[in-house]
Amino acid sequence: MILAYDFPPVSSAGAVRVVKFSKYFKTLGWQPVVVTNTPKSHYFRDNLLLDECEKIGIEVHRTKGPSSNLLNGSKLKSLPNEKYRRFNRNFQRFWRLPDEHKGWIRKSLRIASELIEGGNIEAVFATAPPFSVLVAANELKEKYNIPLIADYRDSWLHSASSFFPTGYHRLRNQKMEAELVKNADLIVTVNRRIKEYLISEYDFLTHKDIHITHHVFDPDDFKNAAVNPFPEKKVFRITHIGSFFDLSSPEYFMSAAGKVLSKRPELRSKFELCFIGGLSRENLSLIQKYNLSDVVFNPGYVSHEEAIRYMVFSDVLWFSISSGKGSDVASPLKLSEYAGSGKPIIACLPDGASKQLLKDYDPAKIADPEDAELISELVLEFYDLYERRMIPKASDRSVMKFNAENVIKDLVKRIEFLRYVKTDFQVKTEL
């Protein structure tokens, strides 16, 4: 059983992780049974990702939701002002613990309990955030003593999105996490920094209790990316995939692009910034501020399948993690999928997990996220390589580190040891 709040048609990094893990779990001999939410709405919808789930043969059980929902055509939500989005999320956490999705715990437990009592579930893989998922999983562990794998895509207590209005709120969250990690049979984290936080927080945990399974790319996605989505016009193209939330902001990169065009105005007709995903009003105002309207291409949200095509047919990819609380534990899905493309990456990063993950990726160039001058120099460096047709490509060794086939196979080996096998004989327990 995979317990996950986000699942297609919701389009998010968490939903993609569940789909790809389900695919390779099945390839490796486990039948994925997903218990998930029925979303009222979302910012983005990916019907192709939902179609992929059906082709894989994932059994999906959804908790009850509103009659008008994302599955039957409810309208998508508009991207909100980022400050308002954070305020609204944090306000709800005054009375909902561990997070604003607390109400989903009871709903998911009803369905999960029925499935476990039906006798076909051998293990539970629960992925978070939201961390209400891990609270629900812990209740299943205590009730049925079923093997539990807790998958941390972010830190519960130390992420950019964690918010505790009072000391009491933090203490209650810490207590819930302590119960979860004590009961879990295997803890999985997407990077080493989250693992280190858990070990420092709970002295009963050791390095052997936690396995790092970072985000992955699916090689099949890149085999299918054969059609060029761009217009015929040939320009030097730098692409960013995804929208900007929490620690992700395009401001310094846009400032750097403005500097590039000030230094080399002749590049304005030979240079393109491609933003794949929704842009908020704040982001659009930055485009105007740095005089980039004629070099920005933004098709808006596209499916995950289409986003892979944009990666493949770009010259350089970039992403940014802003300095601040939680930046050291952030390692977005795009990092692994960028690596799957083999393309050069401009990574605007503070010290932390993402910088560590990229240290062996050959064509990555790393800059401080607020150093617009250095970022502009890296852009020009790659442009000059592009002009000489010398754009570098990643080595197979540095790409394979993120390959789903290899990474998930290693995880499944560990899960196999947790499987409870019933015997057809009994051993004497008394003399």
C-alpha positions as CSV (number, residue, x, y, z in Angstrom):
1,M,0.0,0.0,0.0
2,I,1.2,3.5,-0.9
3,L,-0.3,6.1,1.3
4,A,-0.1,9.5,-0.5
5,Y,-2.1,12.7,-0.4
6,D,-1.0,14.0,-3.8
7,F,-1.7,11.8,-6.8
8,P,-2.7,12.4,-10.5
9,P,-4.5,14.3,-11.9
10,V,-2.9,16.6,-9.4
11,S,0.4,17.7,-10.9
12,S,3.2,18.0,-8.3
13,A,6.6,16.6,-7.5
14,G,5.0,14.3,-4.8
15,A,2.5,12.9,-7.3
16,V,5.2,12.2,-9.9
17,R,7.3,10.4,-7.2
18,V,4.3,8.1,-6.3
19,V,3.7,7.3,-10.0
20,K,7.3,6.4,-10.8
21,F,7.8,4.4,-7.6
22,S,4.6,2.5,-8.3
23,K,5.8,1.7,-11.8
24,Y,9.1,0.3,-10.6
25,F,7.6,-1.4,-7.5
26,K,5.4,-3.3,-9.9
27,T,8.2,-4.1,-12.3
28,L,10.1,-5.5,-9.3
29,G,7.3,-7.8,-8.1
30,W,5.2,-5.6,-5.8
31,Q,1.6,-4.7,-6.7
32,P,1.1,-1.0,-5.8
33,V,-2.2,-0.2,-4.1
34,V,-2.6,3.6,-3.7
35,V,-4.7,5.2,-1.0
36,T,-5.1,8.9,-1.9
37,N,-7.2,12.0,-1.8
38,T,-10.0,13.2,-4.1
39,P,-8.8,16.8,-4.8
40,K,-11.4,19.5,-5.0
41,S,-9.1,21.6,-7.2
42,H,-5.4,22.3,-7.7
43,Y,-3.2,24.8,-9.6
44,F,-2.3,22.3,-12.3
45,R,-3.8,19.1,-13.7
46,D,-2.0,16.4,-15.6
47,N,-4.3,14.0,-17.4
48,L,-1.5,12.2,-19.2
49,L,0.1,11.3,-15.8
50,L,-3.3,9.8,-14.8
51,D,-3.3,7.9,-18.1
52,E,0.1,6.5,-17.3
53,C,-1.2,5.2,-13.9
54,E,-3.9,3.3,-15.7
55,K,-1.4,1.8,-18.2
56,I,0.8,0.7,-15.3
57,G,-2.1,-1.0,-13.6
58,I,-2.0,0.9,-10.3
59,E,-5.0,0.1,-8.1
60,V,-6.2,3.4,-6.7
61,H,-8.6,4.0,-3.8
62,R,-9.6,7.6,-3.1
63,T,-11.1,9.1,0.0
64,K,-14.5,10.7,-0.4
65,G,-14.3,14.3,-1.7
66,P,-16.7,17.0,-3.0
67,S,-19.1,16.1,-5.8
68,S,-17.4,18.6,-8.1
69,N,-13.7,17.8,-8.1
70,L,-10.5,17.7,-10.2
71,L,-11.5,14.2,-11.5
72,N,-14.8,15.3,-13.0
73,G,-13.9,18.8,-14.4
74,S,-13.8,21.3,-11.5
75,K,-12.0,24.5,-12.5
76,L,-8.3,24.9,-11.7
77,K,-7.3,27.3,-9.0
78,S,-5.4,30.5,-10.0
79,L,-1.9,30.9,-8.8
80,P,-2.2,33.1,-5.7
81,N,0.0,35.8,-4.4
82,E,2.8,33.9,-2.7
83,K,2.6,35.9,0.6
84,Y,-1.1,35.2,0.8
85,R,-0.6,31.5,0.1
86,R,1.9,31.2,2.9
87,F,-0.3,33.2,5.3
88,N,-3.4,31.1,4.6
89,R,-1.4,27.8,5.1
90,N,0.2,29.0,8.3
91,F,-3.0,30.4,9.7
92,Q,-4.7,27.0,9.4
93,R,-1.8,25.4,11.4
94,F,-2.9,27.2,14.5
95,W,-5.6,24.6,15.1
96,R,-4.8,21.8,12.8
97,L,-1.9,19.5,13.8
98,P,0.3,18.4,12.2
99,D,-0.9,20.4,9.2
100,E,-3.8,21.8,7.3
101,H,-4.6,18.3,6.0
102,K,-5.4,16.8,9.4
103,G,-9.0,16.0,8.3
104,W,-7.7,13.5,5.8
105,I,-6.2,11.2,8.5
106,R,-9.6,9.7,9.5
107,K,-10.7,9.4,5.9
108,S,-7.6,7.6,4.8
109,L,-7.6,5.3,7.8
110,R,-11.1,4.0,7.0
111,I,-10.1,2.9,3.5
112,A,-6.6,1.6,4.5
113,S,-8.0,-0.4,7.3
114,E,-10.5,-2.2,5.0
115,L,-7.7,-3.0,2.6
116,I,-5.4,-4.4,5.3
117,E,-8.2,-6.4,6.9
118,G,-8.9,-7.8,3.4
119,G,-5.6,-9.6,3.7
120,N,-3.6,-8.6,0.6
121,I,-1.4,-5.8,2.0
122,E,2.1,-6.8,3.1
123,A,3.6,-3.4,3.7
124,V,2.7,0.3,3.9
125,F,4.9,2.9,2.1
126,A,3.8,6.4,3.3
127,T,5.1,9.5,1.6
128,A,5.1,13.0,3.1
129,P,4.5,16.0,3.1
130,P,1.9,16.6,4.1
131,F,2.9,15.0,7.4
132,S,-0.7,14.1,8.2
133,V,0.1,11.1,5.9
134,L,2.7,9.8,8.4
135,V,0.4,10.3,11.3
136,A,-2.2,8.1,9.6
137,A,0.5,5.5,8.7
138,N,1.7,5.4,12.3
139,E,-1.9,4.6,13.4
140,L,-2.0,1.7,10.9
141,K,1.3,0.4,12.2
142,E,0.1,0.5,15.8
143,K,-3.2,-1.2,15.0
144,Y,-2.0,-3.9,12.6
145,N,1.8,-4.1,13.2
146,I,2.2,-4.1,9.5
147,P,5.7,-3.2,8.1
148,L,5.9,0.6,7.6
149,I,8.2,2.5,5.3
150,A,8.1,6.3,6.1
151,D,9.2,8.3,3.0
152,Y,10.5,11.9,3.8
153,R,10.4,14.1,0.7
154,D,11.1,17.0,3.1
155,S,11.9,17.6,6.7
156,W,9.0,17.6,9.2
157,L,10.5,20.1,11.6
158,H,13.1,21.9,9.5
159,S,11.7,22.6,6.0
160,A,10.9,26.0,4.5
161,S,7.2,25.2,4.8
162,S,7.3,24.1,8.4
163,F,5.5,26.6,10.7
164,F,4.8,26.3,14.4
165,P,2.8,29.2,15.8
166,T,3.9,28.5,19.4
167,G,6.4,26.3,21.2
168,Y,3.5,24.0,22.0
169,H,2.8,23.4,18.3
170,R,6.4,22.5,17.7
171,L,6.5,20.2,20.7
172,R,3.3,18.4,19.6
173,N,4.7,17.9,16.1
174,Q,8.0,16.7,17.5
175,K,6.1,14.2,19.6
176,M,4.1,12.9,16.6
177,E,7.3,12.5,14.6
178,A,9.1,10.7,17.5
179,E,6.3,8.2,17.7
180,L,6.4,7.7,13.9
181,V,10.1,7.2,13.6
182,K,10.2,4.9,16.6
183,N,7.5,2.6,15.0
184,A,8.7,2.7,11.4
185,D,10.5,-0.4,10.1
186,L,12.4,1.7,7.6
187,I,12.8,5.5,7.2
188,V,13.5,6.8,3.7
189,T,14.8,10.4,3.0
190,V,15.4,12.2,-0.3
191,N,18.8,13.5,0.9
192,R,21.4,13.2,3.6
193,R,20.6,16.5,5.3
194,I,17.1,15.3,6.3
195,K,18.7,12.1,7.6
196,E,21.1,14.0,9.7
197,Y,18.4,16.1,11.2
198,L,16.4,13.0,12.2
199,I,19.4,11.4,13.8
200,S,20.3,14.6,15.8
201,E,16.7,15.0,16.9
202,Y,16.1,11.4,18.1
203,D,19.0,9.7,19.9
204,F,17.5,6.2,19.4
205,L,17.9,6.5,15.6
206,T,21.1,5.3,13.9
207,H,22.4,5.7,10.4
208,K,21.3,2.1,9.6
209,D,17.7,3.0,10.4
210,I,17.5,5.6,7.6
211,H,18.0,4.9,3.9
212,I,18.5,7.7,1.4
213,T,16.4,7.4,-1.8
214,H,16.6,10.7,-3.6
215,H,14.3,11.8,-6.3
216,V,14.7,10.0,-9.6
217,F,14.1,10.3,-13.3
218,D,12.3,7.6,-15.4
219,P,14.5,6.7,-18.4
220,D,11.3,5.8,-20.3
221,D,10.2,9.5,-20.2
222,F,13.3,10.5,-22.1
223,K,13.0,7.7,-24.6
224,N,9.6,9.1,-25.5
225,A,10.7,12.7,-25.8
226,A,11.2,12.7,-29.6
227,V,9.2,15.7,-30.8
228,N,10.7,19.2,-30.5
229,P,8.1,21.4,-28.8
230,F,9.8,24.7,-29.7
231,P,9.2,26.8,-32.8
232,E,11.7,26.5,-35.6
233,K,13.6,29.6,-34.6
234,K,17.0,28.6,-33.4
235,V,18.2,30.5,-30.3
236,F,20.3,29.8,-27.2
237,R,17.6,28.5,-24.8
238,I,17.8,28.4,-21.0
239,T,14.8,26.6,-19.4
240,H,13.3,26.4,-16.0
241,I,10.7,23.7,-15.2
242,G,8.1,24.3,-12.5
243,S,6.5,27.1,-10.6
244,F,8.0,29.3,-7.9
245,F,6.9,28.5,-4.3
246,D,8.5,29.0,-0.9
247,L,12.3,29.0,-1.4
248,S,12.1,29.2,-5.2
249,S,12.3,32.6,-6.8
250,P,13.3,33.8,-10.3
251,E,14.3,37.3,-9.2
252,Y,18.1,37.0,-9.2
253,F,18.2,34.9,-12.3
254,M,16.1,37.5,-14.1
255,S,18.4,40.2,-12.8
256,A,21.3,38.2,-14.2
257,A,19.6,37.9,-17.6
258,G,19.1,41.7,-17.6
259,K,22.9,42.1,-17.0
260,V,23.7,39.7,-19.8
261,L,21.6,41.7,-22.3
262,S,23.1,45.0,-21.0
263,K,26.7,43.7,-21.6
264,R,25.8,42.0,-24.9
265,P,22.8,43.7,-26.4
266,E,23.3,41.8,-29.7
267,L,22.2,38.6,-27.9
268,R,18.7,39.8,-27.5
269,S,17.6,38.2,-30.8
270,K,19.7,35.0,-30.1
271,F,18.7,34.3,-26.5
272,E,15.6,32.9,-24.9
273,L,14.5,32.3,-21.3
274,C,11.9,29.5,-21.2
275,F,9.7,29.2,-18.1
276,I,7.6,26.0,-18.1
277,G,4.9,26.4,-15.5
278,G,2.6,29.0,-14.1
279,L,3.9,32.5,-13.4
280,S,2.3,34.6,-10.7
281,R,1.8,38.3,-10.9
282,E,5.0,38.9,-8.9
283,N,7.0,36.8,-11.4
284,L,5.4,38.7,-14.4
285,S,6.3,42.0,-12.8
286,L,9.9,40.9,-12.6
287,I,10.0,40.2,-16.3
288,Q,8.9,43.8,-16.9
289,K,11.3,45.1,-14.2
290,Y,14.3,43.6,-15.9
291,N,13.1,44.4,-19.5
292,L,12.9,40.7,-20.5
293,S,9.5,40.6,-22.2
294,D,11.0,39.9,-25.7
295,V,13.3,37.1,-24.6
296,V,10.9,35.2,-22.3
297,F,8.8,32.3,-23.6
298,N,6.1,31.0,-21.2
299,P,3.7,28.4,-22.6
300,G,2.2,28.1,-19.1
301,Y,1.6,24.7,-17.4
302,V,2.3,21.7,-19.5
303,S,2.0,18.0,-18.7
304,H,5.0,16.1,-17.1
305,E,5.5,14.4,-20.5
306,E,5.7,17.7,-22.3
307,A,8.0,19.2,-19.7
308,I,10.5,16.4,-20.3
309,R,10.5,17.4,-24.0
310,Y,11.3,21.0,-23.2
311,M,14.2,19.8,-21.1
312,V,15.6,17.6,-23.9
313,F,15.4,20.4,-26.5
314,S,16.9,23.1,-24.4
315,D,20.6,24.1,-24.3
316,V,20.9,24.8,-20.6
317,L,18.6,24.2,-17.6
318,W,18.5,26.2,-14.4
319,F,16.9,26.2,-11.0
320,S,17.3,28.2,-7.8
321,I,16.9,27.6,-4.1
322,S,16.9,30.8,-2.1
323,S,18.9,31.1,1.1
324,G,16.8,30.9,4.2
325,K,15.1,28.5,6.7
326,G,14.9,25.0,5.2
327,S,17.2,25.7,2.2
328,D,19.7,23.1,3.4
329,V,17.1,20.2,3.2
330,A,15.6,21.2,-0.2
331,S,16.2,18.9,-3.1
332,P,13.5,19.3,-5.8
333,L,12.4,16.7,-8.2
334,K,13.6,18.9,-11.1
335,L,17.2,18.4,-10.0
336,S,17.0,14.6,-10.7
337,E,15.0,15.0,-13.9
338,Y,17.4,17.7,-15.2
339,A,20.2,15.2,-14.6
340,G,18.2,12.6,-16.6
341,S,18.4,14.9,-19.6
342,G,22.2,15.0,-19.5
343,K,22.0,18.8,-20.1
344,P,24.2,21.5,-18.4
345,I,22.7,23.0,-15.3
346,I,23.0,26.4,-13.8
347,A,22.2,25.8,-10.2
348,C,21.7,28.9,-8.0
349,L,22.1,27.3,-4.6
350,P,23.2,27.9,-1.0
351,D,25.1,25.2,0.9
352,G,22.9,22.2,1.5
353,A,21.5,18.9,0.1
354,S,21.0,20.1,-3.5
355,K,24.6,21.3,-3.8
356,Q,25.8,18.0,-2.4
357,L,23.8,16.0,-4.9
358,L,25.1,18.0,-7.8
359,K,28.8,17.8,-6.9
360,D,29.4,14.8,-9.1
361,Y,27.2,16.0,-12.0
362,D,29.8,17.0,-14.7
363,P,28.2,19.9,-16.5
364,A,26.7,21.7,-13.5
365,K,27.8,25.2,-12.7
366,I,26.8,26.4,-9.2
367,A,26.4,30.0,-8.0
368,D,25.2,31.7,-4.9
369,P,21.4,32.2,-5.4
370,E,21.7,36.0,-4.9
371,D,24.9,36.6,-6.9
372,A,23.4,38.0,-10.1
373,E,26.8,39.0,-11.4
374,L,28.2,35.5,-11.2
375,I,25.0,34.0,-12.6
376,S,25.3,36.4,-15.6
377,E,28.9,35.3,-16.2
378,L,27.8,31.6,-16.2
379,V,25.1,32.4,-18.7
380,L,27.7,34.1,-21.0
381,E,30.1,31.2,-20.5
382,F,27.5,28.7,-21.7
383,Y,26.5,31.0,-24.6
384,D,30.0,31.1,-25.9
385,L,30.2,27.3,-25.7
386,Y,26.9,27.2,-27.6
387,E,28.3,29.4,-30.3
388,R,31.3,27.1,-30.7
389,R,29.1,24.1,-30.6
390,M,30.8,22.8,-27.5
391,I,28.0,22.6,-25.0
392,P,29.0,19.8,-22.6
393,K,26.9,16.7,-21.9
394,A,26.8,14.8,-18.6
395,S,28.7,11.5,-18.4
396,D,26.7,8.3,-18.1
397,R,28.2,7.8,-14.6
398,S,26.8,11.0,-13.2
399,V,23.4,10.5,-14.8
400,M,22.9,6.9,-13.6
401,K,23.0,8.1,-10.0
402,F,19.5,9.4,-10.5
403,N,18.1,6.6,-12.7
404,A,14.8,5.2,-11.2
405,E,15.6,1.6,-12.3
406,N,18.8,1.6,-10.2
407,V,17.6,3.7,-7.2
408,I,14.2,2.0,-6.7
409,K,15.7,-1.5,-7.1
410,D,18.0,-0.8,-4.2
411,L,15.0,0.4,-2.1
412,V,13.0,-2.7,-3.0
413,K,15.8,-5.0,-1.8
414,R,15.4,-3.3,1.7
415,I,11.7,-3.6,1.7
416,E,11.9,-7.3,0.8
417,F,13.5,-7.9,4.2
418,L,10.4,-6.4,5.9
419,R,8.0,-8.8,4.2
420,Y,6.1,-11.0,6.6
421,V,6.0,-14.5,5.3
422,K,3.4,-16.9,6.7
423,T,4.6,-20.5,7.1
424,D,2.5,-23.6,6.7
425,F,4.0,-25.1,9.9
426,Q,4.4,-24.1,13.5
427,V,7.4,-24.3,15.9
428,K,6.9,-25.3,19.5
429,T,7.1,-22.3,21.9
430,E,6.7,-24.3,25.2
431,L,8.4,-27.4,26.6
